[in-house]
Amino acid sequence: METIGTGLFNRRMAAVYNNITTSIAFYPIIITVFHLALVIVMLQFDDSSLGRRLSYHFPWLKFNEMEAVRSIMTTLIAGIISLMALSFSMVMVVLNQTTTTISPKVMQGLISRKEHQFVLGNQFGAIVYFMVLLLLLRGAATHEVPTFSIALGLLLGFWSLGLFVYFILNISQAIQVTNIIVHIHEVTFRSLVQLKKDCEAEKARSTGAPLGETPYPYVTDKPGFLQQVNLKNLMRVARKHNLQLKMEPYFMDFIPSGSVLCWANIPPEKLPKKDRNFLYDSIHYFHTENIATNHNYGFTQLSEVAIKALSHAINDPGIAVMCIQFLSDLFANLYYIEETSLYTDETQTPRLLVKKINFEELFNLTISPIRHYGKKDQAVARALLGLLYVVAEEDLQEQKYRHLLNLHANAVLEGIKDTLIIPPDAMAFNKIIGKMQTMEPPYFEVQKFEIPE
């Protein structure tokens, strides 16, 4: 494994790479350049002997008037520009309305998704294709009309119309809150699966030797959220100076200027300035939330969607319940990932200890706000008890988080107690509590409600 997260470069290069690849203009520029090369290749093909022979066999593709060709190209350019303006003005209106019901942080990557960049790039590319074609044909005679270049241009025009329909359909589905929740879950789940594979691979490589004493602090040189570590570059410095490091913050933690970034067995002043800077450059900070890089953001974003749904302005507990159900699946998978990982170099010498997750802190950060905002909603309370039961099933043997889950279970029941004013409600919750009480070995310490008369 060469990276923790997805860091492939030093800090500056990683920031540039992240800005480029996450920009809405990344794929459109590539696709537009492709269309520019395509029109040049097609014109060369039409001018070749093979192109002329094929043109003779397809007379129905020929245009008899150059003016008609120019009119068609001009119309297509104007039409595609109008479609682009219409589609993106619609998107801005829809996004403006959607951000009132969903956290803007969750919506920030919607426009820059690859499928939307693909549509934008093809429409820009088609415009460039037509404009270059018009420019190069401005003095051409009727018998010099490039048959296949014009035919391909017409196909690109129809293709752009189809992409417009696809874009409107895709964006209308993407902004639906249920699809947003499913998308967050899928990306977070893939991130957890990859993290689990990386942990297992590193554990298989490890000899079990512990990390030595690391009494010397390395203070951060800039603030930010810890996101990635370029393991390859960091190991290069560690091997060179026989360095052993222990990261202080967890991934996703905010690191203020002047705080301890890591602990080492060698004082920072004994490292050459160049290598010390190289070490710092191997640790990356970003100011945006990328779930693919850090799975923790998937948990917090689902929590934010649930909290927004429980606000008085929206009051949609069904969305909150859906978020809780997906969170239960994610926490069940997170349970089996070790909180720390020890990385070794090529000689199997321990070099770096990182804190990847803090299950208890992430659980409180995610679940506590939902419980607070939905404490009087019976549907939310049932969903939260279901989540606690799912996590408890994973923890049934080791019981590492029994105290934590019992605290949350009793807090949920205490919050919902005043709403159980009719017998059916109390009986429904007693059925859930009874299921929790019968877990073997015993896990939950919860009491049933008294049935109101």
C-alpha positions in Angstrom: 0.0 0.0 0.0 1.5 3.3 -1.0 -1.1 5.7 0.3 -3.5 6.2 3.2 -6.5 7.8 1.6 -5.8 8.5 -2.0 -2.7 10.8 -1.7 -0.3 10.1 -4.6 1.8 13.3 -4.5 3.3 15.7 -2.0 0.9 18.2 -0.4 1.1 20.9 -3.0 0.8 18.5 -5.9 -2.1 16.7 -4.1 -3.9 20.0 -3.7 -3.5 20.9 -7.4 -4.5 17.4 -8.5 -7.6 17.5 -6.2 -8.6 21.0 -7.5 -8.2 19.9 -11.2 -9.9 16.5 -10.9 -12.9 17.8 -8.9 -13.4 20.8 -11.1 -16.5 20.9 -13.3 -14.2 21.9 -16.2 -11.9 18.8 -16.0 -13.7 16.4 -18.3 -15.3 19.1 -20.6 -11.8 20.3 -21.5 -10.6 16.8 -22.3 -13.7 16.1 -24.4 -13.5 19.4 -26.2 -9.9 18.8 -27.2 -10.9 15.4 -28.5 -13.6 17.1 -30.7 -11.0 19.6 -31.9 -8.7 16.7 -33.0 -11.7 14.9 -34.4 -12.7 17.6 -36.8 -9.2 18.0 -38.1 -8.9 14.2 -38.6 -12.3 14.1 -40.4 -11.3 16.9 -42.8 -8.1 15.1 -43.6 -10.0 12.0 -44.3 -12.5 13.7 -46.6 -9.5 15.2 -48.5 -7.9 11.7 -48.9 -8.3 9.4 -51.9 -10.2 6.9 -49.7 -12.6 9.6 -48.5 -13.3 10.7 -52.1 -14.0 7.1 -53.2 -16.3 6.5 -50.3 -18.1 9.8 -51.0 -18.7 8.7 -54.5 -20.5 5.5 -53.2 -22.7 7.5 -50.8 -24.1 10.3 -53.0 -27.1 10.8 -50.6 -24.7 12.2 -48.0 -23.5 15.0 -50.3 -24.7 18.6 -50.1 -25.1 20.5 -53.4 -24.9 24.0 -51.9 -22.2 25.3 -49.5 -24.6 27.9 -48.2 -26.9 25.2 -47.0 -24.1 23.6 -45.1 -23.2 26.9 -43.4 -26.8 27.5 -42.5 -27.1 24.1 -40.9 -23.9 24.5 -38.9 -24.9 28.0 -37.7 -28.3 26.7 -36.6 -26.8 23.8 -34.7 -24.4 26.1 -32.9 -27.2 28.5 -31.9 -29.4 25.6 -30.8 -26.8 23.8 -28.7 -25.9 27.1 -26.9 -29.6 27.7 -26.2 -29.9 24.1 -24.8 -26.9 24.6 -22.6 -28.2 27.9 -21.2 -31.7 26.4 -20.7 -30.4 23.3 -18.9 -28.1 25.0 -16.5 -30.5 27.8 -15.7 -33.0 25.1 -14.8 -30.4 23.4 -12.7 -29.6 26.5 -10.8 -33.3 27.1 -10.0 -33.8 23.5 -8.8 -30.6 23.5 -6.7 -31.6 26.7 -5.1 -34.9 25.2 -4.0 -33.3 21.9 -3.0 -30.7 23.5 -0.7 -33.6 24.7 1.5 -34.4 21.0 2.3 -30.9 19.4 2.1 -27.6 20.6 3.6 -25.7 22.6 1.0 -22.6 20.6 1.9 -24.2 17.5 0.7 -25.2 19.1 -2.6 -21.8 20.6 -3.3 -20.6 17.8 -5.6 -23.8 17.4 -7.6 -23.0 19.6 -10.6 -19.4 18.3 -10.8 -20.4 14.7 -11.1 -18.7 12.9 -14.0 -21.9 12.2 -15.9 -22.8 15.9 -15.9 -19.3 16.9 -16.9 -19.6 14.4 -19.8 -22.8 16.1 -21.1 -21.2 19.5 -20.8 -18.0 18.4 -22.5 -19.9 16.9 -25.4 -22.0 20.0 -25.9 -18.9 22.2 -25.8 -17.1 19.8 -28.1 -19.9 19.9 -30.6 -19.8 23.7 -30.7 -16.1 23.7 -31.2 -16.5 21.0 -34.0 -19.0 23.2 -35.9 -17.1 26.4 -35.4 -13.8 24.9 -36.7 -15.7 23.4 -39.6 -17.2 26.7 -40.5 -13.9 28.5 -40.2 -12.1 26.0 -42.5 -14.8 26.0 -45.1 -15.4 29.7 -45.3 -13.8 29.9 -48.8 -14.6 26.4 -50.1 -16.5 25.8 -53.3 -19.5 23.5 -53.6 -17.6 20.6 -55.0 -15.2 20.8 -52.0 -17.8 20.2 -49.4 -16.4 17.5 -47.0 -19.1 14.8 -47.0 -18.2 12.8 -44.0 -17.2 15.8 -41.8 -20.6 17.3 -42.4 -22.4 14.0 -41.8 -20.6 13.5 -38.5 -21.4 17.0 -37.5 -25.1 16.3 -38.0 -24.8 13.2 -35.9 -23.1 15.3 -33.2 -26.1 17.7 -33.3 -28.6 14.8 -32.7 -26.3 13.4 -30.0 -26.3 16.8 -28.2 -30.1 16.8 -28.3 -30.2 13.3 -26.8 -27.7 14.4 -24.1 -29.9 17.4 -23.2 -32.8 15.0 -22.5 -30.5 12.7 -20.5 -29.1 15.6 -18.5 -32.5 16.9 -17.5 -33.6 13.4 -16.5 -30.4 12.6 -14.6 -30.3 15.9 -12.7 -34.0 15.6 -11.8 -33.3 12.2 -10.3 -30.0 13.2 -8.6 -31.6 16.0 -6.6 -34.2 13.7 -5.1 -33.3 13.2 -1.4 -33.8 9.5 -1.5 -31.3 9.2 -4.3 -28.9 11.5 -2.5 -29.0 9.2 0.6 -28.5 6.1 -1.5 -25.5 7.7 -3.3 -23.9 8.8 0.0 -24.3 5.2 1.4 -22.9 3.6 -1.7 -19.8 5.8 -1.8 -19.2 5.4 2.0 -19.7 1.6 1.8 -17.1 1.4 -1.0 -14.7 3.5 1.0 -15.2 1.2 4.1 -14.6 -1.9 1.9 -11.4 -0.5 0.5 -10.2 0.6 4.0 -10.9 -2.9 5.3 -8.9 -4.5 2.5 -6.0 -2.1 3.1 -6.0 -2.9 6.9 -6.0 -6.6 6.2 -3.2 -6.3 3.7 -1.0 -4.3 6.1 -1.8 -6.7 8.9 -0.7 -9.6 6.8 2.6 -7.9 6.0 3.2 -6.9 9.7 5.6 -9.0 11.8 3.8 -7.9 15.0 6.7 -5.9 16.2 5.5 -2.8 18.2 6.4 0.8 17.5 9.2 2.2 19.7 9.1 5.2 22.0 8.0 8.4 20.3 8.5 11.2 22.8 9.2 14.1 20.4 6.3 16.2 19.1 6.1 17.5 15.5 4.0 20.6 15.4 1.8 21.3 12.3 2.9 24.0 10.0 -0.6 24.9 8.7 -4.3 24.4 9.8 -6.7 22.1 8.0 -8.6 18.8 8.1 -6.3 15.8 8.0 -7.3 13.8 4.9 -4.4 11.8 3.4 -0.9 10.5 4.0 1.5 9.8 1.1 2.9 6.6 2.6 5.5 6.1 0.0 7.1 9.5 0.4 6.9 9.3 4.2 8.5 5.9 4.3 11.4 7.2 2.2 12.2 9.8 4.9 11.6 7.3 7.7 14.0 4.8 6.3 16.7 7.4 5.6 16.7 8.6 9.2 15.5 5.5 11.0 12.4 7.5 12.0 9.3 6.1 13.7 6.1 8.2 13.8 2.7 8.1 15.6 0.0 10.3 14.2 -1.8 12.3 16.9 -5.1 13.3 15.2 -7.6 11.0 13.6 -8.4 11.4 10.0 -11.1 14.1 9.5 -9.9 15.9 12.6 -9.3 19.6 12.3 -5.7 20.5 13.2 -5.1 24.1 14.4 -1.8 25.8 13.7 0.7 25.0 16.3 -0.9 21.8 17.5 0.9 18.4 17.6 0.6 16.6 14.3 2.6 13.5 15.2 5.2 12.1 17.7 8.5 10.7 16.7 11.6 9.0 18.1 13.9 11.7 16.7 13.5 15.5 17.5 12.4 17.6 14.5 15.5 19.8 14.8 17.8 16.9 14.1 16.2 16.2 10.7 17.6 18.2 7.8 15.2 21.0 6.8 14.7 19.5 3.4 13.6 16.1 4.8 11.5 17.7 7.5 9.6 19.7 4.9 9.3 16.6 2.7 7.8 14.8 5.7 5.2 17.6 6.3 4.4 17.6 2.5 3.6 13.9 2.7 0.6 14.8 5.1 -2.3 16.4 3.2 -5.0 18.8 4.3 -8.1 19.6 2.3 -10.9 22.0 3.0 -13.6 20.0 1.2 -15.4 16.8 2.3 -14.6 13.9 0.0 -16.3 10.6 1.1 -14.1 8.5 -1.3 -11.1 9.8 0.6 -12.5 9.7 4.1 -15.5 7.5 5.0 -16.3 9.5 8.1 -17.8 12.2 6.0 -20.4 9.8 4.7 -21.6 9.2 8.3 -21.8 12.9 9.1 -23.5 13.8 5.9 -26.3 11.2 6.4 -26.7 12.6 9.9 -27.0 16.1 8.5 -29.6 15.1 6.0 -31.6 13.4 8.9 -31.3 16.5 11.1 -32.4 18.8 8.3 -35.4 16.5 7.7 -36.4 16.7 11.4 -36.3 20.5 11.5 -39.6 22.4 12.0 -39.4 23.9 8.5 -39.4 20.5 6.8 -40.7 18.0 9.4 -40.2 14.8 7.3 -39.3 12.0 9.8 -39.5 9.4 7.0 -36.3 10.8 5.5 -34.6 10.7 8.9 -35.7 7.1 9.3 -34.2 6.2 6.0 -30.9 7.9 6.9 -30.8 5.9 10.3 -31.4 2.6 8.5 -28.5 3.2 6.1 -26.3 4.4 9.0 -27.1 1.1 10.8 -25.6 -0.8 7.8 -22.5 1.4 7.8 -21.8 1.1 11.5 -22.2 -2.7 11.3 -19.4 -2.6 8.6 -17.3 0.0 10.5 -17.3 -2.2 13.6 -14.8 -4.7 12.0 -12.2 -2.0 11.0 -9.4 -1.6 13.5 -9.1 1.9 15.0 -5.3 2.1 14.5 -3.0 0.7 11.8 0.7 0.1 12.0 2.6 0.5 8.7 6.0 -1.1 8.1 8.7 -0.4 5.5 10.3 -2.9 3.0 12.4 -4.4 5.8 9.3 -5.0 8.0 10.4 -2.3 10.5 7.5 -0.5 12.1 7.5 3.1 10.9 4.0 4.7 11.2 1.1 4.3 13.5 -2.1 6.1 12.4 -5.5 6.5 14.0 -8.0 5.8 11.3 -11.3 5.7 13.2 -12.7 6.5 16.6 -15.9 4.4 16.6 -17.3 5.8 19.8 -16.7 9.4 18.9 -18.1 9.0 15.4 -21.2 7.2 16.8 -21.9 10.0 19.2 -21.2 12.7 16.6 -23.6 11.0 14.2 -26.4 9.6 16.4 -26.7 12.1 19.2 -28.0 15.0 17.1 -30.6 12.8 15.4 -31.7 11.6 18.8 -31.9 15.1 20.1 -34.0 16.5 17.2 -36.2 13.4 16.9 -36.6 12.5 20.6 -40.4 13.1 20.5 -40.9 11.2 17.2 -41.9 7.6 17.6 -40.8 6.6 14.1 -37.4 8.0 14.7 -37.1 6.4 18.1 -38.0 3.0 16.6 -35.4 3.4 13.9 -32.7 4.4 16.4 -33.5 1.4 18.6 -33.2 -0.7 15.5 -29.8 0.8 14.7 -28.6 0.1 18.3 -29.8 -3.5 18.0 -28.0 -4.0 14.7 -24.7 -2.7 16.1 -25.2 -4.7 19.3 -25.5 -7.9 17.3 -22.0 -7.3 15.9 -20.7 -6.5 19.3 -22.5 -9.3 21.1 -19.4 -11.4 21.8 -16.7 -8.7 22.5 -19.1 -6.2 24.0 -16.6 -3.3 23.5 -19.4 -0.7 23.1 -22.0 -2.2 25.5 -21.9 0.9 27.8 -22.2 3.3 24.8 -25.1 1.5 23.2 -27.0 1.2 26.6 -26.5 5.0 27.2 -28.1 5.7 23.8 -30.9 3.2 24.2 -32.0 4.5 27.6 -31.7 8.1 26.2 -34.0 7.2 23.3 -36.6 5.6 25.6 -36.4 8.5 28.1 -37.1 11.0 25.3 -40.0 9.1 23.8 -41.7 8.2 27.2 -43.9 11.3 27.4 -45.5 10.6 24.0 -46.7 7.1 24.9 -50.2 8.2 26.1 -52.2 5.4 24.5 -51.8 1.6 25.0 -50.9 0.6 21.4 -47.9 2.9 21.4 -46.5 1.6 24.6 -47.1 -2.0 23.6 -45.3 -1.4 20.3 -42.2 -0.1 22.1 -42.4 -2.8 24.7 -42.2 -5.4 21.9 -39.0 -3.8 20.7 -37.6 -3.6 24.3 -38.5 -7.2 24.8 -36.5 -8.2 21.8 -33.5 -6.2 23.1 -33.8 -7.8 26.6 -33.7 -11.4 25.2 -30.4 -11.0 23.4 -27.9 -13.7 24.4 -25.6 -13.2 26.0 -27.4 -10.3 27.9 -26.5 -7.0 26.4 -29.1 -4.2 26.9 -30.2 -2.9 30.3 -33.5 -1.4 29.4 -36.9 -1.6 31.1 -40.4 -1.9 29.5 -42.9 1.0 29.8 -46.0 0.8 31.9 -49.1 0.4 29.7 -51.4 3.5 30.2 -55.0 2.9 31.1 
